[in-house]
Amino acid sequence: MSAVRLTAPRGVADVLPQAAGAWQRVEAVARDVFRRYGFAEIRTPMFEATELFLRSVGEDTDIVAKEMYTFVDRGGRSVTLRPEGTAGVVRAYLEHGMNAGPQPVKLCYVSAPMFRYDRPEAGRYRQFHQMGVEVLGAAAPAADAEVIAAAHALIASAGLPDASVRLNSVGDATCRPAYRERLRDHYRPHLEALCPDCRVRFDRNPLRLLDCKQPQCAPFIASAPTLADALCDACRAHLDEVQALLTAARIPFELDPGIVRGLDYYTRTVFEVVHPTLGALCGGGRYDGLVEELGGPPTPAVGFALGVERLILALGERGVEAPAQAPEVFVACAAEELRADAFRTAMAWREQGVAAEVDLLGRSFRAQMRHADRLGARFVAVVGRSEAERGTVTVRDMGAGTQEEVEAAGAVAYLRQRLASAGA
Ligand code: AMP
């Protein structure tokens, strides 16, 4: 058998140790924001019955038509690797009777893997990760505004404070059908000039015509009637109140009639946070019909999902760096017979909360020092013969190049104090 070099599947990335710090950082920011905003974590399965996505995301969407990882399992059931998070959360909400308890139910997820058979490019993968929230059982505009505020807070706290929210309303069952017909009337004389995708959208999902990125379709989008002008009174009032609340909370946003979102289940509020080169970082909106569509009682709901890879790319472009993981102290042994001492010391310090590293290769003292430097250790604690006799260790500050002999018993306190004063 020839040795075939195995690689990860196309469009799927490893997060290597040098990149993991950025992930941990945005995950910590997300957990903190979600805690402050009162969202409790839910973890739903990575695959679901295919029917769940057919009924929720919608058969005419790009996701269902072209992008799902669907397969028949050994029991003959059709299952799908989840392409998005909301459907599974709603399924769990109903399955576990959360709709019977106090409302609203506020749920979040952090770095949940999602799968779409998309064309891979910068910021687009076949396995990617989302963090997001869902508020179930709240109809008032305050729920929309809270969800948008949480998305903005997450992106701003992560390091993009000037990210702006693009807001729109896609109406509801009262006003959308009439608008859809007006949109068709607008496009009908130009069908020949549209891209092939838009010709299909014209029949199946005319709202998506507004989301086309092909240059040949741009003029028709620019001259299209806007949904905002066609909203019924209730949808208009809802959008006005969302705007009033965002303004009161000083959350920057702009109205953008081009935001229509790719999924079928949205009603009224839709929004995105858009990056100039990477496209949407985050998208969300209200989905008042979805719970009922999935067999539950009529339940208004609103949420968002943010793409973790895209957020990390955007932060990298902005120069927001996450420090790579490095030991706080490397415990080096200066004599062969002190290896067990050094080992015991490192384990004891770890027990006390210090990130301590110790040689695992039987290196010479000089090689241990070189290795500690390569690892980026802040300090090296030298366990030497004379130190052992005196009950001390010599702590070397690798940055400053200075060193001090300290009592072994007080070394952890000493390190803590030095690390804290250096802001490490
Ligand atoms: P969506 O569910 O399509 O609204 O996606 C929400 C967010 O997930 C987007 O704004 C992106 O940041 C991210 N996202 C969507 N699809 C992909 C993908 N194929 N690869 C990476 N990120 C994605």
Boltz pocket constraint, residues with backbone or C-beta under 6 A from the ligand:
constraints:
  - pocket:
      binder: B
      contacts: [[A, 83], [A, 84], [A, 116], [A, 118], [A, 123], [A, 124], [A, 125], [A, 126], [A, 127], [A, 128], [A, 129], [A, 130], [A, 262], [A, 273], [A, 280], [A, 281], [A, 282], [A, 283], [A, 284], [A, 305], [A, 306], [A, 307], [A, 308], [A, 309], [A, 310], [A, 311]]
      max_distance: 6.0
